[in-house]
Amino acid sequence: MSRPDGPVFVIGVGNILLRDEGVGVRVASELDRLATSGHVALPPGTRVVDGGTLGLDLLPLIDDSRALLMVDAVELGAAPGTVRVLRADELQTALAGHVSPHQVGIGDLVAAARLMGTLPDAVALVAIQPGEIAVGLDLTPDVEAALPEAIRAAVGELRSLAAAAGGPGPGAVRSVATAATG
């Protein structure tokens, strides 16, 4: 289910204190920076959100959305820095596990939204294969090098999701909102 008048949410998730585990947040932040500076045009009604490690606390955002694009580190069984856009069954399979053992993953978030009947029909995940999940603030070189590709994938998928979700939605919101406050 989706709200035809709701925003298209981009939610970058992950823990920035665990190196590559925070790549989703980094992609969302960079996407917002590029949109704010005019280097990237986001579909009308797009909101970029730093979801951090909020897990199930992100459910109200999903409930309000007409489309959802998540960005996260996902174990793809591929080389570090590999970027894939996952949809439908492929999305469900990838979300079955957790990258880090302590977190409530986006798989749990999607499953809860589906059970509650609030998951929009237009949903996708930009998945980035992490190289290292360990204490540290910097991304590994392979994952850092994949940021432009992940941003291009996110922009392309946003256009597809917005078209699939239909409706004009509210005006674009360009600032990265922290889900806990915004």
DARALIN-V19978 format. One record per residue. RES is the residue in three letters. NEAR is the number of other C-alpha atoms within 10 Angstrom. Layout:
res=RES near=NEAR
res=RES near=NEAR
This chain:
res=MET near=16
res=SER near=20
res=ARG near=20
res=PRO near=17
res=ASP near=16
res=GLY near=21
res=PRO near=30
res=VAL near=35
res=PHE near=24
res=VAL near=30
res=ILE near=30
res=GLY near=28
res=VAL near=28
res=GLY near=29
res=ASN near=24
res=ILE near=20
res=LEU near=15
res=LEU near=18
res=ARG near=21
res=ASP near=34
res=GLU near=29
res=GLY near=25
res=VAL near=33
res=GLY near=29
res=VAL near=26
res=ARG near=25
res=VAL near=28
res=ALA near=26
res=SER near=20
res=GLU near=15
res=LEU near=28
res=ASP near=25
res=ARG near=16
res=LEU near=16
res=ALA near=18
res=THR near=16
res=SER near=10
res=GLY near=10
res=HIS near=11
res=VAL near=15
res=ALA near=15
res=LEU near=25
res=PRO near=20
res=PRO near=17
res=GLY near=22
res=THR near=25
res=ARG near=23
res=VAL near=27
res=VAL near=27
res=ASP near=26
res=GLY near=26
res=GLY near=21
res=THR near=20
res=LEU near=20
res=GLY near=18
res=LEU near=15
res=ASP near=13
res=LEU near=21
res=LEU near=18
res=PRO near=12
res=LEU near=19
res=ILE near=24
res=ASP near=19
res=ASP near=19
res=SER near=27
res=ARG near=30
res=ALA near=32
res=LEU near=27
res=LEU near=24
res=MET near=24
res=VAL near=30
res=ASP near=29
res=ALA near=30
res=VAL near=28
res=GLU near=20
res=LEU near=16
res=GLY near=9
res=ALA near=13
res=ALA near=14
res=PRO near=21
res=GLY near=24
res=THR near=22
res=VAL near=23
res=ARG near=17
res=VAL near=19
res=LEU near=20
res=ARG near=16
res=ALA near=12
res=ASP near=9
res=GLU near=12
res=LEU near=18
res=GLN near=14
res=THR near=12
res=ALA near=17
res=LEU near=22
res=ALA near=12
res=GLY near=16
res=HIS near=17
res=VAL near=20
res=SER near=17
res=PRO near=8
res=HIS near=7
res=GLN near=14
res=VAL near=16
res=GLY near=23
res=ILE near=25
res=GLY near=18
res=ASP near=17
res=LEU near=20
res=VAL near=23
res=ALA near=15
res=ALA near=15
res=ALA near=20
res=ARG near=14
res=LEU near=10
res=MET near=12
res=GLY near=12
res=THR near=21
res=LEU near=25
res=PRO near=22
res=ASP near=17
res=ALA near=23
res=VAL near=23
res=ALA near=23
res=LEU near=28
res=VAL near=25
res=ALA near=27
res=ILE near=30
res=GLN near=25
res=PRO near=29
res=GLY near=21
res=GLU near=15
res=ILE near=18
res=ALA near=12
res=VAL near=13
res=GLY near=14
res=LEU near=14
res=ASP near=15
res=LEU near=23
res=THR near=18
res=PRO near=12
res=ASP near=16
res=VAL near=24
res=GLU near=17
res=ALA near=14
res=ALA near=18
res=LEU near=21
res=PRO near=13
res=GLU near=16
res=ALA near=26
res=ILE near=21
res=ARG near=13
res=ALA near=17
res=ALA near=26
res=VAL near=19
res=GLY near=13
res=GLU near=19
res=LEU near=24
res=ARG near=16
res=SER near=15
res=LEU near=21
res=ALA near=25
res=ALA near=14
res=ALA near=14
res=ALA near=25
res=GLY near=13
res=GLY near=16
res=PRO near=15
res=GLY near=20
res=PRO near=14
res=GLY near=12
res=ALA near=17
res=VAL near=20
res=ARG near=19
res=SER near=16
res=VAL near=23
res=ALA near=17
res=THR near=14
res=ALA near=19
res=ALA near=12
res=THR near=5
res=GLY near=9
